[in-house]
Amino acid sequence: MMSKARGKFITVEGGEGAGKSTNIDVIKTYLEEQGIDYVQTREPGGTLIAEKMRRLLLDKHDETMNPLAELLLVFAARAQHIASLIKPSLDSGDWVLCDRFTDATYAYQGCGRKLNSELVGQLETLVQRELRPDLTIILDMEPRVGLERARQRGDLDRFEIEKLEFFDRVRSCYLDIAQAEPERCVVINAEEDFPTVRRAVLAALHQRLGGAD
């Protein structure tokens, strides 16, 4: 029996309230209709240890978290996630569908926290080696609109309480990444109605990845 080819790695990015969860469900349905075996995961998190680090990153604390400590914690969680789930899944032939990945680190820690992007790049190389997503869907939305959507969901986490200027920098970084890597990234206007966004997501999947061949 022939072993399956290496799986594809799909990541979904976007600011607060951009509809990542809804559109991840669209992608899951597409993969299931194509008969593609996949693993759904998220960052930070995805494994028992990485999920504990996620709570440290998202929960509000009496002590202010140092931006460098935040960055290192993000990559510590990612190292565990890659070793325990992402790489084994891809190597076994399963596709991996991940809510956020390293583009979020460039956006939130690099631009949002104003850390050196070269430092982020060094950690990316150290932790990931050659691993990069095959397709990244960036759901783009005016931060003010997205934050209002996030507030309507209920209690905000440590990132969601940041000022609007922080999220303006995050959005700008995502768009810069997409412009620099058009072969990997697809930007979708998340302010459109759901049927329009859904069609754009499906078109990106079909054009960039096709089926399970």
C-alpha positions as CSV (number, residue, x, y, z in Angstrom):
1,M,0.0,0.0,0.0
2,M,1.4,3.4,-1.1
3,S,1.9,6.0,1.7
4,K,0.1,9.3,1.3
5,A,1.9,12.3,0.0
6,R,2.9,15.0,2.6
7,G,-0.1,17.0,3.7
8,K,-0.8,20.6,2.9
9,F,-0.6,23.3,5.6
10,I,-3.3,26.0,5.6
11,T,-3.4,28.9,7.9
12,V,-6.1,31.5,8.5
13,E,-5.1,35.0,9.7
14,G,-6.9,38.2,10.6
15,G,-7.6,40.7,13.3
16,E,-10.2,40.6,16.0
17,G,-13.7,40.1,14.7
18,A,-12.7,39.2,11.2
19,G,-14.6,35.9,11.1
20,K,-11.8,33.4,11.3
21,S,-13.9,30.7,13.1
22,T,-16.8,31.0,10.5
23,N,-14.4,30.7,7.6
24,I,-12.5,27.9,9.1
25,D,-15.8,26.0,9.1
26,V,-16.1,26.8,5.4
27,I,-12.6,25.3,4.8
28,K,-13.4,22.3,6.8
29,T,-16.5,21.6,4.7
30,Y,-14.4,22.0,1.5
31,L,-11.8,19.5,2.8
32,E,-14.4,17.0,3.8
33,E,-16.2,17.3,0.4
34,Q,-12.8,16.7,-1.3
35,G,-12.2,13.6,0.9
36,I,-9.1,15.1,2.4
37,D,-8.0,13.9,5.8
38,Y,-7.1,16.9,8.0
39,V,-6.3,18.1,11.5
40,Q,-7.8,21.3,12.8
41,T,-5.7,23.3,15.3
42,R,-4.9,26.8,16.6
43,E,-2.2,29.1,17.8
44,P,-1.2,29.8,20.4
45,G,-2.1,26.3,21.5
46,G,-2.9,23.1,19.8
47,T,-1.4,20.7,22.3
48,L,-1.8,20.2,26.1
49,I,1.4,22.1,26.9
50,A,0.9,24.8,24.3
51,E,-2.7,25.4,25.5
52,K,-1.3,26.1,29.0
53,M,1.0,28.7,27.4
54,R,-2.0,30.1,25.5
55,R,-3.7,30.9,28.8
56,L,-0.6,32.8,30.0
57,L,-0.6,34.8,26.8
58,L,-4.3,35.6,26.7
59,D,-5.3,36.0,30.3
60,K,-5.1,39.4,32.0
61,H,-2.5,39.7,34.7
62,D,-1.8,42.1,37.5
63,E,1.8,42.1,36.3
64,T,2.5,43.6,32.9
65,M,4.0,41.0,30.5
66,N,7.2,42.1,28.9
67,P,6.9,42.1,25.1
68,L,10.1,40.0,24.7
69,A,8.8,37.5,27.2
70,E,5.5,37.4,25.2
71,L,7.4,36.8,22.0
72,L,9.4,34.0,23.5
73,L,6.4,32.4,25.0
74,V,4.6,32.5,21.6
75,F,7.5,30.6,20.0
76,A,7.8,28.2,22.9
77,A,4.2,27.2,22.4
78,R,4.9,27.0,18.6
79,A,7.9,24.7,19.1
80,Q,5.7,22.3,21.1
81,H,2.9,22.6,18.6
82,I,5.1,21.8,15.6
83,A,6.9,18.9,17.2
84,S,3.8,17.3,18.7
85,L,1.1,17.9,16.2
86,I,1.8,19.9,13.0
87,K,4.9,18.1,11.6
88,P,3.7,14.6,12.5
89,S,0.3,15.2,10.9
90,L,1.8,16.6,7.7
91,D,4.4,13.8,7.5
92,S,1.6,11.2,7.8
93,G,-0.3,12.8,4.8
94,D,-2.9,14.7,6.7
95,W,-3.6,18.3,5.9
96,V,-3.3,20.8,8.8
97,L,-5.8,23.7,9.1
98,C,-4.5,26.2,11.7
99,D,-6.2,29.3,13.2
100,R,-3.2,31.7,13.2
101,F,0.5,30.9,12.8
102,T,3.7,32.9,12.5
103,D,2.2,35.7,10.4
104,A,0.3,36.6,13.6
105,T,3.6,36.9,15.5
106,Y,5.0,39.3,13.0
107,A,1.7,41.3,13.1
108,Y,1.0,41.3,16.9
109,Q,4.4,41.0,18.5
110,G,6.5,42.5,15.7
111,C,4.3,45.4,14.6
112,G,1.7,45.6,17.4
113,R,4.3,45.5,20.2
114,K,7.0,47.2,18.0
115,L,9.5,44.4,18.4
116,N,12.3,44.0,15.8
117,S,11.0,41.9,12.9
118,E,14.5,40.5,12.4
119,L,14.3,39.0,15.9
120,V,10.9,37.4,15.0
121,G,12.6,36.1,11.8
122,Q,15.5,34.5,13.7
123,L,13.1,32.7,16.0
124,E,11.0,31.6,13.1
125,T,14.0,30.0,11.5
126,L,15.1,28.4,14.8
127,V,11.7,26.9,15.7
128,Q,10.3,26.1,12.2
129,R,13.4,25.4,10.1
130,E,11.9,25.0,6.6
131,L,8.3,24.7,7.7
132,R,6.0,27.3,6.1
133,P,2.3,27.3,5.3
134,D,1.3,26.3,1.7
135,L,-1.6,28.7,1.8
136,T,-2.5,31.6,4.1
137,I,-5.9,33.2,4.0
138,I,-5.8,36.7,5.5
139,L,-9.3,38.0,6.4
140,D,-8.9,41.8,6.2
141,M,-11.2,44.2,8.0
142,E,-11.1,47.7,9.3
143,P,-9.9,47.3,12.9
144,R,-12.6,49.6,14.3
145,V,-15.3,47.3,12.8
146,G,-13.6,44.1,13.9
147,L,-13.2,45.3,17.5
148,E,-16.9,46.2,17.7
149,R,-17.7,42.7,16.6
150,A,-15.3,41.3,19.2
151,R,-16.9,43.3,22.0
152,Q,-20.3,42.0,21.1
153,R,-19.0,38.4,21.7
154,G,-18.4,39.2,25.4
155,D,-15.4,39.3,27.7
156,L,-12.2,40.5,26.0
157,D,-8.8,38.9,26.4
158,R,-5.4,40.6,27.0
159,F,-4.9,41.5,23.3
160,E,-8.5,42.6,22.6
161,I,-8.3,45.4,25.1
162,E,-5.4,47.1,23.3
163,K,-5.9,50.5,21.8
164,L,-7.1,51.0,18.2
165,E,-3.6,52.1,17.1
166,F,-2.2,48.7,18.1
167,F,-4.7,47.0,15.7
168,D,-4.0,49.5,12.9
169,R,-0.3,48.4,13.1
170,V,-1.4,44.7,13.1
171,R,-3.6,45.2,10.0
172,S,-0.8,47.1,8.2
173,C,1.6,44.3,8.9
174,Y,-0.7,41.6,7.6
175,L,-1.2,43.5,4.3
176,D,2.6,44.0,4.0
177,I,3.2,40.3,4.4
178,A,0.5,39.5,1.7
179,Q,2.1,42.0,-0.7
180,A,5.6,40.5,-0.1
181,E,4.4,36.8,-0.5
182,P,1.6,36.8,-3.0
183,E,2.3,33.2,-4.0
184,R,1.3,32.1,-0.4
185,C,-1.1,34.7,0.8
186,V,-4.6,35.6,-0.3
187,V,-6.3,38.7,1.2
188,I,-10.1,38.5,1.4
189,N,-12.3,41.5,2.3
190,A,-14.0,40.2,5.5
191,E,-16.3,43.2,5.6
192,E,-18.3,41.8,2.6
193,D,-21.5,39.7,3.3
194,F,-20.9,36.1,4.3
195,P,-21.8,34.5,0.9
196,T,-19.3,36.8,-0.9
197,V,-16.6,36.0,1.7
198,R,-17.3,32.3,1.4
199,R,-17.0,32.3,-2.4
200,A,-13.7,34.1,-2.1
201,V,-12.4,31.5,0.4
202,L,-13.5,28.6,-1.7
203,A,-11.9,30.2,-4.8
204,A,-8.6,30.6,-3.0
205,L,-8.6,27.0,-1.9
206,H,-9.5,25.7,-5.4
207,Q,-7.0,27.9,-7.3
208,R,-4.1,27.5,-4.9
209,L,-4.4,24.0,-3.7
210,G,-6.9,22.1,-5.9
211,G,-7.9,18.7,-4.6
212,A,-6.0,16.0,-2.8
213,D,-3.6,15.2,-5.7
